[in-house]
Amino acid sequence: MNTVMTTAPRDAHSSPVDRSRRHNRHVRVLRWTFRRDRDEAVVCELALTGEDREYELRAPAEWNPTGRSIERFDDALTAFQLHAMIERQLHDAGWELDTFESERVTVH
């Protein structure tokens, strides 16, 4: 038995991909704000990179034991361990956690 498959005719200018909606991705950014003496603030952020390949930790270089303001990690655990070290240094220097935020950010 022979079978013939047919498809419905398509407009010559239509795209096979639905482009009517934007296909934006979202990542979660964790943000810790530490304060000392009301006027001073230190912000640390942890998020996936735009490619979802690495975790990126951002903190002022002066508080990071490695001396870098941006560190990238293959796994979340290592990123959180470094964040804990930074938090300990801030706490020992008289800083207190003021706010913690979890924000959904659109990646274009």
Helices and strands as residue ranges (DSSP letters): E 25-36, E 40-48, E 55-58, G 61-63, E 70-73, H 76-92, E 96-107
